[in-house]
Amino acid sequence: MTLPLITRLVNFVQAEFGVSNAEVSAALHHEGGAAHLPIVLWQYGFISLRQLERLFDWLEAERVQV
């Protein structure tokens, strides 16, 4: 069974970028929640622009596989 995309996304940003549970939680509580998670992580300064680009690449690859 495949995990939901949001779970895989959170696992990815935590493993690859070292984003903490508290940072993910703060970003998820922002208006838009999970739908805007990558942008909110960047806006809050939890990930860099380069990491955001890498995250978008990862998301694109994940969606192609589904």
C-alpha positions as CSV (number, residue, x, y, z in Angstrom):
1,M,0.0,0.0,0.0
2,T,1.3,3.4,-1.0
3,L,1.4,6.2,1.6
4,P,-0.7,9.4,0.7
5,L,1.3,12.0,-1.2
6,I,1.3,14.5,1.8
7,T,2.8,11.8,4.0
8,R,5.5,11.1,1.5
9,L,6.1,14.8,1.0
10,V,6.6,15.4,4.8
11,N,8.9,12.4,5.0
12,F,10.9,13.8,2.1
13,V,11.4,17.3,3.5
14,Q,12.3,15.9,6.9
15,A,14.8,13.4,5.5
16,E,16.3,15.5,2.8
17,F,16.2,19.0,4.2
18,G,16.1,18.4,8.0
19,V,12.7,20.2,8.4
20,S,11.5,19.5,12.0
21,N,8.1,18.3,13.0
22,A,7.4,21.7,14.6
23,E,8.2,23.4,11.3
24,V,6.0,21.1,9.3
25,S,3.2,21.6,11.8
26,A,3.5,25.4,11.6
27,A,3.4,25.3,7.8
28,L,0.4,22.9,7.7
29,H,-1.5,25.3,10.0
30,H,-1.0,28.1,7.6
31,E,-4.0,29.0,5.4
32,G,-4.1,26.5,2.5
33,G,-2.5,23.8,4.6
34,A,-1.1,20.8,2.7
35,A,-2.0,22.2,-0.7
36,H,0.6,25.0,-0.3
37,L,3.1,23.2,1.9
38,P,6.1,23.6,-0.3
39,I,5.6,27.4,-0.7
40,V,4.8,27.9,2.9
41,L,8.0,26.1,4.0
42,W,9.9,28.4,1.7
43,Q,8.1,31.6,2.8
44,Y,8.7,30.8,6.5
45,G,12.4,30.2,5.7
46,F,12.3,26.5,6.6
47,I,13.8,25.6,3.1
48,S,15.9,27.5,0.6
49,L,14.9,28.5,-2.9
50,R,17.2,25.7,-4.2
51,Q,15.5,23.2,-1.9
52,L,12.0,24.4,-3.1
53,E,13.0,23.8,-6.7
54,R,14.2,20.3,-5.7
55,L,11.0,19.7,-3.9
56,F,9.0,20.7,-7.0
57,D,11.1,18.3,-9.1
58,W,10.4,15.5,-6.5
59,L,6.6,16.3,-6.5
60,E,6.6,16.1,-10.3
61,A,8.3,12.7,-10.3
62,E,5.9,11.4,-7.6
63,R,2.8,12.5,-9.6
64,V,4.1,10.8,-12.7
65,Q,4.5,7.5,-10.8
66,V,1.0,7.6,-9.5
